[in-house]
Amino acid sequence: MTTDTTNSTRKARLDALLLALPGVSARSINGLDAYFVSDKMFACISGKGVGLRLPYATCTELRFARDNVVPFQPSGMASTREWVQIDRADPAGYEQDLPLFQESIDFVRGGPPR
């Protein structure tokens, strides 16, 4: 698969997964395919994975606990404390991360964790 094919497959899988969640919308921002809730971005596709906004403690824990989680650095920009990137060779694997996507949505909305 080419990079373009991989990226379009990743986007199609993430669209199917995330746009089915209540209140989630998608749009492009700064050349990145991004996902929003309450008009706030909680995830976006970048490089070989998807960036996800989560509480700092969760980001730190994920970076140490999982080998497919790296600092989120879209287009080489500096990483921030509340963003990580989850890389998966098979985009279907993002279904396993649904609880993290939901945690991100709750975090961005400012609601209590589930």
C-alpha positions as CSV (number, residue, x, y, z in Angstrom):
1,M,0.0,0.0,0.0
2,T,1.2,3.5,-0.8
3,T,1.3,6.2,1.9
4,D,-1.7,7.9,0.2
5,T,-3.7,4.7,0.2
6,T,-2.7,4.0,3.9
7,N,-3.7,7.6,4.9
8,S,-7.1,7.3,3.0
9,T,-7.7,4.0,4.6
10,R,-6.8,5.4,8.1
11,K,-9.2,8.3,7.5
12,A,-12.0,6.1,6.3
13,R,-11.7,3.8,9.4
14,L,-11.5,6.8,11.8
15,D,-14.4,8.5,10.1
16,A,-16.5,5.3,10.5
17,L,-15.4,5.0,14.2
18,L,-15.5,8.6,15.4
19,L,-18.3,10.2,13.4
20,A,-20.7,7.6,14.8
21,L,-20.1,9.1,18.3
22,P,-22.6,11.7,19.4
23,G,-21.5,15.3,18.7
24,V,-18.4,14.4,16.7
25,S,-17.7,16.3,13.4
26,A,-14.8,16.3,11.0
27,R,-13.0,19.0,9.0
28,S,-9.6,19.9,7.7
29,I,-7.4,22.3,9.6
30,N,-3.9,23.3,8.6
31,G,-3.9,20.5,6.1
32,L,-4.7,17.8,8.7
33,D,-7.9,15.8,8.9
34,A,-9.3,16.6,12.4
35,Y,-12.1,15.6,14.6
36,F,-14.1,18.0,16.8
37,V,-16.6,17.9,19.6
38,S,-18.2,21.1,20.9
39,D,-16.1,22.9,18.2
40,K,-12.9,21.8,19.9
41,M,-10.4,19.5,18.3
42,F,-9.8,16.2,20.2
43,A,-8.0,14.1,17.5
44,C,-6.4,14.5,14.1
45,I,-4.6,12.3,11.6
46,S,-0.9,13.0,11.2
47,G,2.0,11.0,9.9
48,K,1.6,7.3,10.6
49,G,-1.1,7.7,13.2
50,V,-3.7,9.8,14.9
51,G,-3.0,12.5,17.5
52,L,-5.2,12.5,20.5
53,R,-5.7,15.1,23.2
54,L,-5.8,13.7,26.7
55,P,-5.0,14.7,30.3
56,Y,-1.2,15.1,30.9
57,A,-1.1,12.1,33.3
58,T,-2.8,9.8,30.8
59,C,-0.4,10.9,28.0
60,T,2.6,10.2,30.2
61,E,1.3,6.8,31.2
62,L,0.5,5.8,27.6
63,R,4.0,6.8,26.4
64,F,5.6,4.5,29.0
65,A,3.0,1.7,28.7
66,R,2.6,1.3,25.0
67,D,5.2,1.0,22.3
68,N,2.8,2.4,19.6
69,V,2.4,5.8,21.4
70,V,4.7,8.6,20.7
71,P,4.8,12.4,21.2
72,F,2.4,14.1,18.8
73,Q,4.4,16.3,16.4
74,P,2.3,17.3,13.4
75,S,4.5,18.5,10.5
76,G,7.5,18.4,12.9
77,M,6.0,21.0,15.3
78,A,6.9,20.8,19.0
79,S,5.0,18.3,21.0
80,T,2.7,19.5,23.8
81,R,2.0,17.8,27.1
82,E,-1.7,17.0,26.4
83,W,-1.2,15.3,23.0
84,V,0.1,11.9,22.0
85,Q,0.1,10.0,18.7
86,I,-1.1,6.4,18.4
87,D,0.5,4.7,15.5
88,R,-1.1,1.5,14.1
89,A,0.0,-0.3,10.9
90,D,-3.6,-1.6,10.5
91,P,-6.1,1.2,10.8
92,A,-8.8,-1.3,11.9
93,G,-6.8,-1.5,15.2
94,Y,-8.1,2.0,16.2
95,E,-11.3,0.3,17.3
96,Q,-9.3,-1.0,20.3
97,D,-8.6,2.6,21.2
98,L,-12.3,3.6,21.4
99,P,-12.1,4.1,25.2
100,L,-9.2,6.5,24.7
101,F,-11.1,8.4,22.0
102,Q,-14.1,8.7,24.4
103,E,-11.8,9.9,27.2
104,S,-10.4,12.5,24.9
105,I,-13.9,13.7,24.0
106,D,-14.8,14.0,27.7
107,F,-11.6,15.8,28.4
108,V,-12.0,18.3,25.6
109,R,-15.6,18.9,26.6
110,G,-14.4,19.6,30.1
111,G,-16.7,17.0,31.6
112,P,-15.9,14.5,34.4
113,P,-14.0,11.3,33.4
114,R,-16.2,8.3,32.9
